[in-house]
Amino acid sequence: KALPAPQADAGRPHEPPRGETETALAALWAETLAVERVGRDDNFFELGGHSLALMKLQMKVQRRFGVQLPLRAYFESPTLADAAARVQRESEALAAAQGADLDRMAALLDTWEN
């Protein structure tokens, strides 16, 4: 409570989120941080993010996207655009892994049928 209220960077123009992942992630950030809007270049921590908010966000990201980024990922990619790119890469990697598992199961079933 003793910390000053976070303020948007007045010198930087607002650039709205692009694409589905950025838009969905921006909504999660806005909800978690209780801010009105989040732009592509906004930094989670500069918007008032802290460790507890980060834990809440991580749970929301896991529910929405089905991926759990390590906490350090948010420090390494603190802007919305960078975080969304990381979420997208993790989602694609997970989908590829699940597809490979399905391919292996199908091959095993084919072997049993012959």
Backbone torsions as a table, in degrees:
resi	resn	phi	psi	omega
1	LYS	NA	-22.0	-178.1
2	ALA	-80.9	-13.6	-179.6
3	LEU	-74.5	148.5	176.6
4	PRO	-68.8	152.6	178.0
5	ALA	-65.9	137.1	178.3
6	PRO	-64.7	144.6	179.5
7	GLN	-126.1	141.7	177.4
8	ALA	-66.2	150.2	178.7
9	ASP	-74.7	106.4	-177.1
10	ALA	-67.6	-23.3	-178.5
11	GLY	-81.9	-12.1	-177.1
12	ARG	-109.4	125.8	179.6
13	PRO	-70.2	149.3	178.4
14	HIS	-74.2	123.8	174.0
15	GLU	-113.4	114.5	-175.2
16	PRO	-65.2	158.7	178.3
17	PRO	-60.8	150.4	176.5
18	ARG	-115.6	137.3	174.2
19	GLY	77.5	170.3	-174.4
20	GLU	-66.8	-44.1	-177.1
21	THR	-66.0	-47.7	178.9
22	GLU	-61.4	-42.2	-178.4
23	THR	-64.1	-45.1	179.5
24	ALA	-66.2	-42.1	179.5
25	LEU	-66.5	-38.3	177.0
26	ALA	-59.9	-40.1	178.2
27	ALA	-64.2	-39.9	177.9
28	LEU	-65.5	-42.1	177.4
29	TRP	-61.2	-48.0	-177.5
30	ALA	-60.2	-42.6	178.5
31	GLU	-64.9	-46.4	-177.1
32	THR	-66.2	-40.5	-175.4
33	LEU	-94.9	-2.8	-178.7
34	ALA	54.8	49.0	174.9
35	VAL	-115.8	157.2	-175.1
36	GLU	-73.3	-42.0	-177.7
37	ARG	-147.7	154.9	179.4
38	VAL	-131.8	129.2	178.9
39	GLY	-103.5	168.6	-177.1
40	ARG	-56.5	-37.3	-175.0
41	ASP	-95.4	3.5	179.3
42	ASP	-71.1	144.4	-178.6
43	ASN	-102.7	128.0	-177.6
44	PHE	-52.2	-44.2	-175.3
45	PHE	-76.6	-33.1	176.8
46	GLU	-70.6	-22.4	177.0
47	LEU	-83.8	1.1	178.5
48	GLY	110.9	6.1	179.2
49	GLY	-65.9	145.1	178.6
50	HIS	-146.2	-177.4	-172.2
51	SER	-60.7	-42.6	179.5
52	LEU	-66.6	-42.7	177.4
53	ALA	-62.6	-36.4	178.9
54	LEU	-64.2	-41.0	177.4
55	MET	-63.8	-41.5	177.7
56	LYS	-63.0	-44.2	-179.9
57	LEU	-62.8	-42.1	-178.9
58	GLN	-59.0	-41.2	177.9
59	MET	-64.9	-41.0	-179.6
60	LYS	-67.0	-39.3	178.3
61	VAL	-64.2	-41.5	179.8
62	GLN	-63.7	-42.8	178.4
63	ARG	-65.0	-43.8	-174.6
64	ARG	-75.4	-43.1	-172.9
65	PHE	-108.4	-11.5	-179.9
66	GLY	75.9	15.6	178.2
67	VAL	-125.5	149.8	175.8
68	GLN	-122.3	106.6	177.3
69	LEU	-76.8	145.5	172.9
70	PRO	-64.7	150.0	-177.3
71	LEU	-56.9	-33.8	-179.5
72	ARG	-63.5	-24.4	179.4
73	ALA	-60.1	-34.8	-179.4
74	TYR	-71.6	-28.4	176.5
75	PHE	-79.0	-34.0	179.7
76	GLU	-77.0	-27.2	-178.8
77	SER	-131.0	70.4	-171.7
78	PRO	-78.7	-15.5	180.0
79	THR	-86.8	156.5	-179.3
80	LEU	-57.5	-47.1	-177.3
81	ALA	-60.6	-44.3	-179.8
82	ASP	-68.7	-42.2	179.2
83	ALA	-64.4	-40.9	179.3
84	ALA	-65.0	-39.1	177.6
85	ALA	-62.6	-39.3	179.9
86	ARG	-68.3	-42.5	176.7
87	VAL	-61.1	-43.1	-179.9
88	GLN	-61.9	-45.4	178.7
89	ARG	-61.1	-43.7	179.7
90	GLU	-65.0	-39.9	178.6
91	SER	-63.3	-43.3	179.2
92	GLU	-66.5	-39.7	178.5
93	ALA	-64.5	-41.1	178.6
94	LEU	-64.4	-43.6	178.7
95	ALA	-62.9	-40.5	178.6
96	ALA	-64.4	-42.0	179.5
97	ALA	-64.6	-40.9	178.8
98	GLN	-66.9	-37.5	176.7
99	GLY	-64.1	-40.5	178.0
100	ALA	-64.3	-39.8	177.3
101	ASP	-62.1	-42.5	178.3
102	LEU	-64.5	-39.1	177.3
103	ASP	-62.1	-41.9	178.5
104	ARG	-65.1	-40.3	178.2
105	MET	-65.3	-40.8	179.2
106	ALA	-63.9	-41.0	178.4
107	ALA	-64.7	-39.7	178.2
108	LEU	-64.3	-43.0	177.3
109	LEU	-62.8	-39.8	176.9
110	ASP	-61.1	-40.6	179.4
111	THR	-63.1	-42.6	-179.0
112	TRP	-68.6	-32.8	-178.8
113	GLU	-72.3	-26.3	-177.9
114	ASN	-88.4	NA	NA
